[in-house]
């Protein structure tokens, strides 16, 4: 146990080995976070997160080295620039849909947090960085499932329905009205061989969405229906 503690203390010092370990650790942790984002089809994926975390760590290492060599300066100057600059990259992951729904906020926040993680690694705070990395993974993995389960029983339901013919719209709207569900917003796109309907529905009370989706899937001309989270 003491050997492990001594090793961590050695890595917290500024030397060639610790610098290499910090850069590798930042690349690996950024990559793992990016794999989760990329697997769920988000704008920023594996390479983006790897480079963000690695770049942030490298910037902090350079800043610390410059202070050590020249004896003057602010060891957090470049880190502040990274934190401010990553906001512009995060904006590129945020999308406002045609229905004025904002998507990509979680990815943008994860990018920013990954940059801060890189700064922490580059500063040599390896123990706190490992804990922060674990918490990031808990939030984006475990909490995502919890959030979806909560949304799947909420009062509001957003769905996408695909039809083979034009009568499908009438059957879906009719079903919703018959059951007392209120359509708050509807968007319709027609292709050559199908129609895609996006609906925001107020169910009137909290209830499982699975049953509503199942009933809509049984309607005439409905080929596909899914809930949009």
C-alpha positions, 0 to 999 in steps of 0.5 A: 500500500505504501508503495502505491502511495509513494508512486502516486506522490512521484507522479504528482512531481514534475518529471519526464515520467509523470508528464508522460503518464499525465498525457497518456491518462488524459488521452485514455480517459477522454477516449472512454468518455468519447466512446460513450458519447459516440456510441449514442450518436452524438455530434462529438465522439471518440476523437473529439473528447480524446483531443480535448482532454489531451490538449487541456492536459498539455496546455496545463503542463506547458504553463507549469513548465514555463513558470518553472523555467522562467520563474514568473507567470501564472500557472493557470493562464493557459487553463483559463484560456482552455476553459473559455475556448472550449465553450465555442467547441461546445456550441457546435454540438448544440442543435435547435430542432425545427420544433424549437427543442434544444439538443446537445446540451449534455454533450456540450457540458461533457466536453467542458467537464472533460477539458477541466478533467484534462487540466486536473490531470495536467496539474498532477492531481491524479487521485482527484482526476480518477474520482472525477472521471468515475463520477463523469461516467456515472452521470453520463451512463447510469443517470442517463438510464434513470433520466429515460425511465423517468421520462418514459412515465411522464405526462408529456410524450414526444413520438415519431410515427412513420406511415405507408399512406396518407390515412395514417395521420387521421388514424393516429390523431383520431386515436389520441383524441378518443383517449383524451390526449392533447396534441400540443405540437405536430410536424409532418414530412412527406416522402415519395413512399412514406409520411413521417409525423412528429408529435408532442402529446400531453397525456393529461397525467403521468403514465407509462408511455409503452402502452400508448406506443403499443396501441399506436403501433397497431393502428392502420398504415402505421409502419413504425413508431418510437419515443423521442427522448 
